[in-house]
Amino acid sequence: MVWPPLGAGLAPPTPGGSRGRGRGACLSLLPWDRFSAWLHCVCVVGFDLELGQAVEVQYCLFVVYFFPHVGCLGDTQFCFRFRRSPGRKVSLCCFLDQLDRDLPVYLKKDSAYYYGYVYFRQVRDKSLKRGYFQKSLVLISKLPYVHLFRTVLKQIAPEYFEKSEAFLEAVCSDVDRWPPPVPGKVLQLPIMGVIMKVSTPALADAQISMALPTVHEVDLFRCFCPVFFHIQMLWELVLLGEPLVVMAPSPAESSETVLALVSCISPLKYCSDFRPYFTIHDSEFKEYTTRTQAPPSVILGVTNPFFAKTLQHWPHIIRIGDIKLPGEVPKQVKVKKLKNLKTLDSKPGVYTSYKPYLNKDEEIVKQLQKGVQQKRPTEAQSVILRRYFLELTESFIIPLERYVASLMPLQKCISPWKSPPQLRQFSQDDFMKTLEKAGPQLTSGLKGDWIGLYRHFLKSPNFDGWFRSRQKEMTQKLEALHLEALCNEVRKMCAYDYIYHLAIKIYSPTSQFYSHFHRLNVKFLTVL
């Protein structure tokens, strides 16, 4: 039996009833609404000798995409990202859309894109005409929860390849029992006899438990290990939204490195496009490889040697070898010129003519090198590196936050008798003047051309996205303060009206008090 599609009337109800109660009518969940809060669809992609890649099984909503083919032998996990087809609308519970508001900006869903999480298996099989068994289990989701879905696939894919469709139906049924992805909550997610948890609370259950410390982070140090002498320069390139290509030997290394780059400017959201695994079959292939215009602001992860020539005109290219567990101190590799990038025999390294604005921070490099020598766990190295990027980004963004906050009108300017005041315009010159006394030097010891870095950043898509978000938040704050002032005034007038009518009952219409009170009330009504 094939499980019915999302929203179908014949879909079996979830345990306890799919139609939830509480929080109003928008929480009345239809069958498979819980599933759609986490996943858009689940696909099984095989390789047909005549057709090429073919979708063999698909659960839930229809999705149009040419799934990337992988040539690696054995089991491989990676992710990719692709644009949603224009004009296609998906109906979801309004409550689930509201959940996005409580997420950090870098975890918010982008309605224009989907993520694909892949578990690919290729093994020799003489019984097949091609001589190989080739199949992928793919989870399509709007959620950028890389670590969570990687763990889910690792849990279910090997068993699926043995048990086939009935097992996958049971997996989908389990996902439809998951609670909505409420930010800040400890979530218990059952999946084939295992309870996954986002955090590690005490477990009072007989089932096996897997504690996930994070749903979205990758192993940062492992990804940057081949190029960690240049992490500060890479941080600048990502911050400025520069076109960047990652050439890797496999989809796993490609996708993880791209995701690590995007996350290095957290808590800022990377506002340009990024493709963890990009192939010649992607619909934007011509758009991103054309030489008739400058490369777009995008980070591409590729594995096909064909791209070494096709993308040779891109200004910044990272070429990495196999990512290994960091058991020895990596050798320092100098930044190489783009003209030295050859088609196939180029050595790993960073190929660019970019000159960083900031002086190199030798302390973080020494700290990470010492950790490798002392065999510090890679998880601890990632924590150190993540904290370094966080402090660097915050030092950069705090002066901007401080200046933008000054664009807010004073509260005394908010009057219930006038329209809400407008935000003052952002002035680059005024902002630059604030850096002398309230710049990043207050929180960072790094020297360099901070002014030049800010000037470049103010022209980037990341600044545009950040400022639009802050502008929206402040406008909503102003409207809320104006509404509050208006409500307070109305409340006063209601109280005044109550006293007025009470006076009518107590005093005769001929009394002096009555006449004075009546004049005041008429004046208030005239103003309204």
matplotlib code that plots the C-alpha trace (Angstrom):
import matplotlib.pyplot as plt

x = [0.0, 1.3, 0.8, -1.7, -0.4, -0.4, -3.9, -5.6, -8.9, -7.9, -4.7, -4.7, -5.0, -2.1, -2.1, -4.1, -5.9, -4.4, -6.7, -5.0, -6.8, -5.8, -4.3, -7.3, -8.7, -5.5, -4.1, -6.8, -4.4, -5.3, -3.8, -0.1, 0.1, 2.6, 4.6, 4.6, 5.8, 9.1, 9.3, 8.0, 8.4, 10.4, 11.8, 13.7, 15.9, 17.3, 19.5, 18.0, 20.2, 17.9, 16.3, 19.2, 18.0, 14.4, 12.2, 11.0, 9.0, 7.6, 5.6, 3.6, 3.8, 5.1, 8.5, 10.3, 14.0, 16.8, 18.4, 22.2, 24.0, 26.9, 29.8, 31.2, 31.4, 29.8, 27.5, 27.6, 25.6, 25.3, 22.8, 21.8, 19.6, 17.4, 14.8, 11.2, 9.1, 7.4, 3.7, 3.3, 1.7, 1.6, -1.1, 0.2, -1.3, -0.9, 0.4, 3.4, 4.2, 4.1, 6.8, 9.3, 9.1, 10.6, 13.7, 17.1, 17.4, 19.9, 17.4, 14.4, 12.9, 13.4, 10.1, 12.0, 14.2, 14.1, 16.9, 17.5, 19.2, 20.6, 21.8, 23.3, 24.4, 26.5, 27.7, 28.8, 26.0, 26.7, 23.0, 22.3, 22.9, 25.0, 27.0, 26.2, 23.3, 22.7, 20.0, 19.4, 17.0, 16.2, 14.4, 13.1, 12.5, 12.3, 14.1, 17.9, 18.3, 21.3, 22.5, 19.0, 18.1, 21.6, 21.0, 17.5, 18.9, 21.8, 19.2, 16.7, 18.5, 20.6, 17.5, 15.4, 17.7, 17.1, 13.3, 12.1, 8.7, 6.8, 9.6, 9.5, 5.8, 6.3, 9.0, 6.6, 4.0, 6.5, 7.3, 3.6, 3.6, 6.3, 5.3, 5.5, 9.1, 8.5, 11.7, 13.2, 11.3, 12.8, 11.5, 11.0, 11.0, 10.2, 11.7, 11.5, 11.8, 14.3, 13.5, 15.6, 16.0, 17.3, 18.8, 19.7, 17.0, 16.5, 14.7, 11.8, 11.2, 12.1, 13.0, 16.5, 17.3, 19.6, 20.4, 21.1, 22.9, 22.0, 19.7, 21.6, 25.4, 28.1, 31.5, 33.1, 36.8, 36.7, 35.4, 37.9, 40.8, 42.3, 42.3, 42.2, 45.2, 42.9, 39.7, 39.7, 40.0, 37.2, 35.0, 35.5, 34.6, 31.4, 30.5, 30.9, 28.8, 31.6, 31.2, 32.9, 33.4, 34.3, 35.8, 35.8, 36.4, 32.9, 29.4, 29.8, 32.9, 31.4, 28.1, 29.6, 32.2, 29.6, 27.4, 30.4, 31.1, 27.5, 27.4, 30.7, 29.0, 26.3, 24.3, 24.1, 22.1, 23.8, 21.3, 22.7, 22.1, 24.2, 24.3, 26.0, 26.1, 25.8, 25.8, 25.6, 22.0, 20.9, 18.5, 20.8, 23.8, 23.9, 23.1, 26.0, 28.6, 28.1, 31.1, 29.0, 28.4, 30.1, 29.7, 26.6, 26.8, 26.6, 28.6, 28.8, 30.0, 31.0, 32.8, 32.8, 36.3, 34.4, 33.8, 37.5, 37.5, 33.9, 34.2, 37.8, 36.7, 35.2, 37.3, 37.5, 38.0, 38.6, 40.1, 40.1, 41.3, 39.8, 38.6, 40.3, 40.1, 42.6, 45.3, 48.3, 49.0, 48.1, 50.8, 50.5, 49.5, 49.8, 47.0, 47.5, 46.8, 43.9, 46.1, 47.7, 44.4, 44.6, 41.9, 42.8, 46.2, 45.7, 46.8, 44.4, 44.3, 42.6, 42.9, 42.1, 43.6, 41.6, 43.5, 41.9, 41.0, 42.0, 45.3, 45.6, 44.8, 47.7, 46.2, 43.3, 45.7, 48.1, 45.2, 43.8, 47.3, 48.0, 44.7, 45.7, 49.1, 47.3, 44.8, 41.9, 38.6, 37.4, 34.1, 36.0, 38.0, 34.7, 33.4, 36.6, 36.3, 32.6, 33.1, 35.9, 33.6, 30.7, 32.9, 34.3, 30.9, 29.4, 32.4, 31.6, 27.9, 27.5, 28.5, 25.9, 23.3, 24.1, 23.9, 20.6, 19.1, 19.8, 17.5, 14.5, 12.4, 12.3, 9.2, 8.2, 7.7, 4.9, 1.5, -1.9, -3.2, -0.7, 0.5, 3.4, 6.8, 9.1, 12.6, 15.4, 17.3, 20.5, 23.5, 26.8, 28.8, 27.1, 27.7, 31.4, 31.8, 30.6, 33.3, 36.1, 34.7, 32.3, 33.8, 34.8, 38.0, 35.9, 35.3, 38.0, 41.8, 42.2, 43.9, 43.3, 41.1, 37.8, 36.5, 37.2, 35.5, 32.4, 32.2, 32.4, 29.9, 27.3, 27.2, 26.7, 23.4, 24.1, 23.9, 20.7, 19.1, 20.2, 19.0, 15.7, 15.1, 16.1, 14.0, 11.0, 11.5, 11.8, 8.8, 6.7, 8.0, 7.0, 3.6, 3.2, 4.3, 1.9, -1.0, -0.2, -0.3, -3.6, -5.1, -4.0, -5.7, -8.9, -8.8, -8.5, -11.4, -13.6, -12.9, -13.8, -17.0, -18.0, -17.5, -19.4, -22.5, -22.2, -22.2, -25.4, -27.1, -25.8, -26.1, -29.0, -28.6, -28.9, -25.8, -22.5, -20.5, -22.7, -22.2, -18.4, -18.2, -20.5, -18.2, -15.1, -16.8, -17.9, -14.3, -13.0, -15.6, -14.7, -11.0, -11.9]
y = [0.0, 3.4, 6.2, 8.8, 12.3, 15.2, 16.5, 13.5, 12.7, 9.0, 9.6, 7.8, 10.1, 10.5, 9.1, 11.2, 12.8, 15.0, 17.8, 19.6, 21.7, 24.9, 28.2, 28.9, 27.5, 27.7, 24.8, 22.5, 20.2, 18.2, 14.7, 15.1, 18.7, 17.7, 16.0, 19.1, 21.2, 19.3, 17.9, 18.9, 15.4, 12.2, 10.8, 7.7, 8.3, 5.4, 5.3, 3.9, 2.9, 4.4, 7.3, 8.2, 9.4, 8.5, 9.2, 5.7, 6.6, 10.0, 10.7, 13.9, 17.1, 17.2, 18.7, 19.5, 19.1, 17.2, 15.4, 15.5, 12.3, 11.1, 8.9, 7.9, 4.2, 3.2, 5.4, 9.2, 12.0, 15.5, 18.3, 20.7, 23.8, 24.8, 27.4, 26.7, 26.7, 30.1, 30.3, 27.1, 27.7, 25.3, 25.6, 25.3, 25.9, 29.6, 28.6, 26.9, 30.0, 32.0, 29.8, 31.2, 34.6, 33.3, 31.8, 33.5, 35.3, 32.8, 29.9, 31.5, 29.7, 31.2, 30.7, 30.9, 27.8, 24.2, 22.1, 18.5, 16.1, 13.0, 9.6, 7.9, 4.3, 2.9, -0.7, -3.4, -5.8, -8.2, -9.1, -5.7, -4.8, -1.8, -3.8, -1.3, -0.7, 3.1, 4.7, 7.9, 8.6, 12.3, 14.4, 17.8, 20.5, 24.2, 23.9, 24.5, 21.8, 20.2, 18.2, 16.9, 15.6, 14.2, 12.2, 11.1, 9.8, 8.0, 6.3, 5.2, 5.0, 1.8, 0.0, 1.3, -0.1, -3.5, -3.3, -1.0, 0.9, -0.5, 0.7, 4.2, 4.4, 3.7, 6.5, 9.0, 8.0, 8.6, 12.0, 12.9, 12.3, 14.9, 18.0, 21.3, 22.8, 25.3, 27.4, 27.1, 23.8, 20.4, 18.3, 14.6, 13.2, 9.4, 7.7, 3.9, 3.0, 5.8, 9.1, 11.9, 15.0, 18.4, 18.7, 16.2, 16.2, 13.2, 10.5, 8.6, 6.3, 2.7, 3.6, 4.4, 8.1, 10.2, 13.7, 16.2, 19.3, 21.2, 20.9, 23.0, 23.3, 21.5, 20.5, 23.8, 23.0, 19.8, 21.8, 24.7, 22.5, 22.4, 26.2, 27.4, 29.6, 31.8, 31.7, 35.4, 36.2, 33.8, 35.4, 38.8, 37.3, 35.8, 38.9, 41.0, 38.6, 38.0, 35.3, 32.2, 28.7, 25.6, 22.8, 19.6, 15.9, 14.7, 16.1, 15.6, 17.8, 20.3, 20.7, 20.8, 23.4, 25.7, 25.4, 26.2, 29.3, 30.5, 30.0, 31.8, 35.2, 34.2, 35.8, 37.8, 36.0, 35.3, 37.0, 35.9, 32.6, 29.5, 26.0, 23.4, 21.0, 22.5, 20.5, 21.1, 20.0, 22.9, 25.3, 28.2, 26.6, 29.1, 32.0, 31.3, 30.3, 32.9, 35.2, 38.0, 39.5, 39.6, 36.5, 36.9, 37.1, 33.4, 30.6, 27.4, 24.0, 21.8, 18.5, 18.1, 18.9, 20.6, 23.6, 24.3, 25.6, 26.9, 29.0, 30.0, 33.6, 33.7, 36.0, 33.6, 29.9, 27.4, 24.1, 21.4, 17.9, 15.0, 16.3, 14.1, 14.0, 16.7, 14.5, 16.5, 20.2, 21.3, 23.0, 26.7, 27.3, 30.8, 32.4, 31.6, 33.7, 32.8, 32.4, 29.5, 27.6, 24.8, 22.5, 19.2, 19.3, 22.3, 21.9, 22.5, 26.1, 29.5, 31.1, 34.9, 38.3, 39.7, 41.7, 41.5, 44.7, 43.5, 42.3, 38.6, 37.3, 35.0, 34.1, 32.1, 30.2, 29.4, 28.3, 25.9, 24.6, 23.9, 22.1, 19.8, 19.1, 18.3, 16.1, 18.3, 16.8, 18.3, 19.3, 21.5, 23.0, 23.8, 25.5, 27.7, 28.6, 29.3, 31.6, 33.4, 34.0, 35.1, 37.6, 38.9, 39.3, 41.0, 43.4, 44.4, 44.6, 46.4, 49.9, 49.4, 48.4, 51.4, 53.8, 52.3, 52.5, 56.3, 56.6, 55.8, 58.9, 59.8, 58.4, 62.0, 62.5, 59.9, 61.5, 59.8, 62.8, 62.4, 59.6, 57.5, 59.3, 58.0, 56.6, 58.9, 58.0, 56.0, 58.2, 56.5, 59.6, 60.0, 56.4, 56.6, 59.6, 57.4, 54.8, 57.0, 56.9, 54.0, 51.6, 48.0, 48.8, 48.9, 45.1, 43.8, 44.0, 43.5, 46.3, 47.1, 49.1, 48.8, 51.9, 50.3, 47.0, 48.9, 50.9, 47.6, 45.9, 48.8, 47.9, 44.2, 42.1, 41.1, 44.7, 45.3, 42.2, 43.1, 46.7, 45.8, 43.4, 46.0, 48.7, 46.4, 45.6, 49.3, 50.4, 47.7, 49.0, 52.5, 51.4, 49.5, 52.5, 54.7, 52.2, 52.0, 55.8, 55.9, 53.2, 55.1, 58.2, 56.4, 54.8, 58.2, 59.5, 56.5, 57.1, 60.8, 59.8, 57.6, 60.5, 62.8, 60.5, 60.0, 63.8, 64.0, 61.7, 63.5, 67.1, 69.0, 70.4, 73.9, 73.6, 75.4, 72.1, 70.5, 73.4, 73.3, 69.5, 69.6, 72.1, 70.0, 66.9, 68.7, 69.9, 66.3, 65.0, 67.8, 66.9, 63.2]
z = [0.0, -0.9, 1.7, 0.4, -0.4, 2.1, 2.8, 1.2, 3.0, 3.2, 5.1, 8.5, 11.6, 13.8, 17.3, 19.6, 16.7, 14.0, 14.8, 17.6, 20.2, 21.8, 20.5, 18.3, 15.2, 13.2, 15.2, 13.8, 12.0, 9.0, 8.4, 7.5, 8.7, 11.3, 8.6, 6.5, 9.4, 9.1, 5.6, 2.1, 0.7, 0.8, -2.4, -3.5, -6.6, -8.6, -11.7, -14.8, -17.7, -20.3, -18.4, -16.1, -12.7, -12.0, -9.0, -7.9, -4.8, -3.6, -0.5, -0.1, -2.1, -5.7, -6.2, -9.5, -9.3, -11.1, -8.2, -8.3, -9.3, -7.2, -8.3, -4.9, -4.0, -0.7, 1.4, 1.1, 2.9, 1.7, 1.1, -1.7, -2.0, -4.9, -5.9, -5.4, -8.6, -9.0, -8.7, -6.6, -3.2, -0.3, 2.3, 5.8, 9.2, 10.1, 13.6, 11.9, 10.0, 13.2, 14.7, 12.3, 14.0, 17.2, 15.5, 15.2, 11.9, 10.5, 11.1, 9.5, 6.5, 3.1, 1.2, -2.1, -1.5, -0.4, 1.1, 0.0, 2.4, 0.7, 1.7, -1.4, -1.7, -4.5, -4.2, -6.6, -7.7, -10.5, -10.7, -12.2, -15.8, -14.9, -12.3, -9.4, -7.1, -7.1, -5.0, -3.0, -0.1, -0.2, 2.3, 1.0, 3.6, 4.0, 7.3, 7.4, 10.1, 8.6, 11.6, 12.5, 9.0, 8.6, 11.8, 10.7, 7.4, 9.1, 11.3, 8.6, 5.3, 5.8, 7.1, 4.3, 1.6, 3.2, 3.9, 1.1, 0.9, 3.9, 6.1, 4.5, 5.1, 8.8, 8.9, 7.3, 9.9, 12.7, 11.4, 11.3, 15.1, 15.7, 17.6, 15.7, 15.6, 18.4, 19.1, 22.5, 23.4, 24.2, 21.3, 21.5, 18.0, 17.6, 14.6, 14.2, 17.9, 18.7, 20.5, 19.3, 21.5, 20.6, 24.1, 26.8, 29.6, 31.9, 30.0, 31.6, 28.7, 27.9, 24.3, 23.2, 23.3, 21.0, 22.3, 19.6, 21.0, 17.8, 14.8, 12.3, 13.0, 11.1, 12.4, 11.8, 12.6, 10.5, 7.5, 7.8, 8.8, 5.2, 5.0, 8.6, 8.1, 6.0, 8.1, 8.8, 5.1, 4.3, 7.0, 5.2, 1.8, 3.2, 5.2, 2.0, -0.1, -2.6, -5.3, -3.9, -5.3, -3.2, -5.3, -3.4, -4.1, -3.0, -2.3, 1.4, 1.6, -0.8, 1.1, 4.6, 3.6, 2.0, 5.1, 7.4, 5.3, 5.5, 9.3, 10.0, 10.0, 12.5, 14.1, 10.9, 8.2, 4.9, 2.5, -0.8, -2.6, -1.6, -3.1, -0.9, -3.9, -7.4, -10.6, -14.3, -14.2, -11.9, -13.6, -12.7, -14.4, -17.3, -15.1, -12.7, -15.3, -17.9, -18.7, -20.2, -16.8, -13.4, -11.2, -8.9, -5.1, -4.4, -2.8, -4.9, -3.8, -6.8, -7.4, -11.2, -12.7, -15.5, -13.2, -12.7, -16.3, -16.4, -13.2, -13.7, -14.1, -10.6, -8.3, -5.2, -5.4, -2.5, -3.6, -0.9, -0.8, 1.3, 4.7, 7.2, 11.0, 12.1, 13.7, 12.6, 12.3, 8.7, 6.7, 6.1, 2.5, 1.0, -0.9, -4.6, -7.7, -9.9, -12.9, -11.2, -11.0, -13.7, -14.8, -13.0, -11.3, -9.1, -5.4, -2.5, -1.4, -1.7, -5.1, -5.0, -5.5, -2.5, 0.1, 3.5, 5.2, 8.7, 9.9, 10.4, 13.9, 14.8, 18.2, 17.0, 14.6, 17.4, 19.7, 17.1, 16.3, 20.0, 20.2, 17.3, 19.0, 22.3, 20.5, 21.6, 20.4, 17.1, 18.9, 21.3, 18.4, 16.7, 19.8, 19.9, 16.3, 16.5, 19.5, 17.6, 14.6, 16.8, 18.7, 15.5, 13.9, 17.0, 17.2, 13.6, 13.9, 17.3, 16.0, 13.2, 15.8, 18.0, 15.1, 13.7, 17.2, 17.1, 14.1, 16.3, 17.2, 20.9, 22.8, 23.6, 19.8, 19.8, 20.0, 19.9, 17.9, 15.1, 12.7, 14.0, 13.4, 10.7, 11.2, 10.2, 7.0, 7.3, 6.4, 5.6, 6.4, 9.8, 10.6, 9.7, 12.1, 15.0, 14.4, 15.8, 19.4, 19.2, 16.7, 16.8, 18.6, 21.8, 21.7, 19.3, 19.4, 15.7, 13.7, 10.1, 7.8, 9.6, 7.7, 4.3, 5.5, 6.6, 3.3, 1.3, 3.6, 3.2, -0.6, 0.0, 0.0, 3.6, 4.7, 2.6, 4.2, 7.7, 7.4, 5.9, 8.8, 11.4, 9.7, 9.8, 13.5, 14.4, 12.3, 14.1, 17.4, 16.6, 15.5, 18.7, 20.9, 18.9, 19.4, 23.1, 23.4, 21.6, 23.8, 26.9, 25.7, 24.8, 28.3, 29.9, 27.8, 28.7, 32.4, 31.8, 30.0, 32.9, 35.4, 33.2, 33.1, 36.9, 37.4, 35.3, 37.7, 40.8, 39.9, 38.4, 34.9, 36.3, 38.6, 37.9, 38.1, 35.4, 33.0, 33.3, 32.9, 29.9, 28.1, 28.8, 27.4, 24.2, 23.7, 23.9, 21.5, 19.0, 19.1, 18.4]

ax = plt.figure().add_subplot(projection="3d")
ax.plot(x, y, z, "-o")
ax.set_aspect("equal")
plt.show()
